[in-house]
Amino acid sequence: MTKKKNTSKLDILTLYMDFVVENNEKPADVEDFCEQTKLEKDNFYVHFKSLKSVEKTVFKELFKNSLEVLNESEEFVSFDGKNKLISLYFTFFENLNLNREYVVIALKGCKNQLKSFGVLSGLKKNFIAFIDHLDVSESILPIEGLEKIQKKIINQSSWLQLYLTIQFWLEDTSEDFEKTDILIEKSINTSFELIENKFLKNAFDLGKFVYKEKFQKKAN
């Protein structure tokens, strides 16, 4: 059979996902994948360095597609940060639902947590860029000199929340994954309540005042 030539990046992603689902396992290596899908190896290497890079790109593209769909909606653009994040979660997990067979094999095939983190590294980078764009850190009280640390904490905790939600979804057997939907709404609402808690802001303000009055004056 004639091998496929001039195959696009998206075509290769589709071939890879179909291969994994049909065989219920990942290909052994690039040579095995190309041989079984009748793909020219040179064509593969035009777009990807390895099968690992294909795996990473799949999740990154699922996320990017979810965001592109949302950005076409004027309603989404007008949302505040919390509702944008909730909308993104629901859209992204709907994308995961549509590709559940592949995702389950891809992630459950990772023998440990570190490997699953590696597979999702492209997703992580794009998700954190989205969180940065939301400017969630503006909702919390700025502590002089610690702004960068605060932002990093929010980014990393937001990513961990998404990662744990994916792990929950993998084990969710409820109808239409309704338990995952409940988790998404409750966890994001709770996160924003903590970030925007006025009591905490007032407590930090008091702490800053006492620090300036007691310690900075002594230093001077």
C-alpha positions in Angstrom: 0.0 0.0 0.0 1.2 3.5 -0.9 2.4 5.4 2.1 0.8 8.8 3.0 2.8 11.8 1.9 2.5 15.5 2.8 0.4 14.6 5.9 -0.4 17.6 8.0 0.2 18.0 11.8 -3.5 17.6 12.5 -3.7 14.5 10.3 -0.9 12.9 12.3 -2.6 13.7 15.6 -5.8 12.1 14.3 -3.9 9.0 13.1 -2.2 8.7 16.4 -5.4 9.0 18.5 -7.2 6.5 16.2 -4.3 4.1 16.4 -4.3 4.2 20.2 -8.1 3.6 20.4 -8.2 0.9 17.8 -5.2 -1.0 19.4 -6.0 -0.1 23.0 -2.4 0.8 23.5 0.3 3.2 22.4 2.6 2.4 19.5 6.0 1.0 20.5 8.0 3.7 18.6 7.9 6.0 15.6 8.8 3.3 13.2 6.0 1.0 14.4 3.5 3.9 14.3 4.5 5.0 10.8 4.5 1.4 9.5 1.1 0.6 10.8 -0.5 3.8 9.7 1.3 3.9 6.3 2.9 7.2 7.1 6.2 8.3 5.7 8.7 8.6 8.6 10.2 11.7 7.1 6.8 13.3 7.0 6.3 12.5 10.7 9.6 14.2 11.6 8.7 17.3 9.8 6.0 17.9 12.5 7.2 16.0 15.5 10.4 14.9 17.2 9.0 11.9 18.9 5.8 10.1 20.0 6.0 11.9 23.3 5.7 15.2 21.5 2.6 13.9 19.7 1.0 13.0 23.0 1.7 16.4 24.5 0.4 18.1 21.5 -2.9 16.2 21.6 -3.8 17.6 25.0 -2.5 21.0 24.1 -4.7 21.1 21.0 -7.8 19.9 22.9 -7.3 22.8 25.2 -6.6 25.3 22.4 -9.7 24.1 20.5 -11.9 24.6 23.6 -10.6 28.2 24.1 -11.0 29.0 20.4 -14.7 27.9 20.5 -15.3 30.0 23.6 -13.6 33.1 22.2 -16.1 33.1 19.3 -18.8 33.9 21.8 -19.4 37.5 22.6 -21.0 36.4 25.9 -17.8 34.6 27.0 -15.7 37.6 26.2 -17.9 39.7 28.6 -17.7 37.3 31.5 -15.7 38.0 34.6 -12.6 35.8 35.5 -14.5 33.2 37.5 -17.2 32.6 34.9 -14.6 32.5 32.1 -12.7 29.8 34.0 -15.9 27.8 34.7 -16.9 28.0 31.0 -13.4 26.9 30.0 -13.5 23.9 32.3 -16.9 22.7 31.0 -15.9 23.2 27.4 -12.6 21.5 27.9 -14.1 18.5 29.7 -16.7 18.2 27.0 -13.8 17.9 24.6 -12.3 15.2 26.9 -15.6 13.4 27.0 -15.7 13.3 23.2 -12.2 11.7 23.2 -12.5 9.7 26.4 -11.3 6.4 25.0 -8.1 8.0 23.9 -7.6 10.0 27.0 -8.1 7.1 29.4 -5.6 5.0 27.5 -3.1 7.8 27.2 -3.2 8.9 30.9 -3.8 5.5 32.6 -1.0 4.2 30.5 1.4 6.5 32.5 2.9 4.3 35.2 3.3 7.1 37.7 2.2 10.7 38.3 5.4 12.2 37.0 4.8 10.7 33.6 1.3 12.0 33.4 2.6 15.4 34.3 5.0 15.1 31.4 2.2 14.1 28.9 0.2 17.1 30.1 3.1 19.6 30.1 1.8 21.3 26.9 -1.6 21.6 28.3 -0.1 23.1 31.6 1.8 25.8 29.7 -1.3 26.9 27.8 -3.6 26.7 30.8 -1.3 28.9 32.9 -1.1 31.4 30.1 -4.9 31.5 30.2 -4.9 32.0 34.0 -2.3 34.8 33.6 -4.6 36.5 31.1 -7.5 36.4 33.6 -5.4 38.5 36.0 -6.8 36.5 39.0 -4.0 37.9 41.1 -5.5 41.3 40.9 -8.4 40.0 43.1 -6.1 39.4 46.0 -4.4 41.8 48.3 -1.0 42.7 46.9 1.8 42.3 49.4 4.7 44.6 48.6 7.7 42.6 47.2 5.7 39.4 47.0 3.6 40.0 43.9 5.5 37.6 41.7 5.4 34.8 44.3 1.6 35.4 44.8 1.1 35.1 41.0 3.2 31.9 40.8 1.2 30.4 43.7 -2.1 31.1 42.0 -0.8 29.7 38.6 0.5 26.5 40.2 -2.5 26.0 42.4 -4.9 26.6 39.5 -3.0 24.0 37.4 -3.0 21.5 40.3 -6.8 22.0 40.6 -7.2 21.2 36.8 -4.9 18.2 37.1 -6.8 16.8 40.1 -10.1 17.4 38.3 -8.8 15.4 35.3 -7.8 12.5 37.6 -11.3 12.6 39.2 -13.0 12.6 35.8 -10.9 9.5 34.8 -12.6 7.6 37.6 -16.0 9.2 37.3 -18.7 6.6 36.5 -21.7 8.9 37.1 -24.2 9.5 34.4 -23.0 12.2 31.9 -20.1 12.7 34.3 -22.4 14.8 36.5 -20.1 14.4 39.5 -17.3 16.0 37.6 -19.5 18.9 36.7 -20.4 19.4 40.4 -16.7 19.2 41.4 -15.8 21.8 38.7 -18.4 24.3 39.9 -17.8 23.8 43.6 -14.0 23.8 43.4 -13.8 27.0 41.3 -16.4 28.8 43.4 -14.4 27.9 46.5 -11.1 28.9 45.0 -12.5 32.4 44.1 -14.1 32.8 47.5 -10.7 32.2 49.1 -9.0 34.6 46.7 -11.5 37.3 47.2 -12.1 36.9 50.9 -12.5 40.4 52.3 -11.7 39.1 55.9 -8.3 37.9 54.7 -7.7 41.1 52.9 -8.5 43.1 56.0 -6.3 40.8 58.1 -3.3 41.3 55.7 -3.9 45.1 55.7 -3.7 45.1 59.5 -0.6 43.0 59.4 1.1 45.3 56.9 0.1 48.3 59.1 1.6 46.8 62.2 4.7 45.7 60.3 5.3 49.2 59.1 4.6 50.9 62.4 6.6 48.5 64.6 9.4 47.0 62.6 10.2 49.6 59.9 10.3 52.4 62.5 12.7 50.4 64.6 14.9 49.8 61.5 15.0 53.5 60.9 
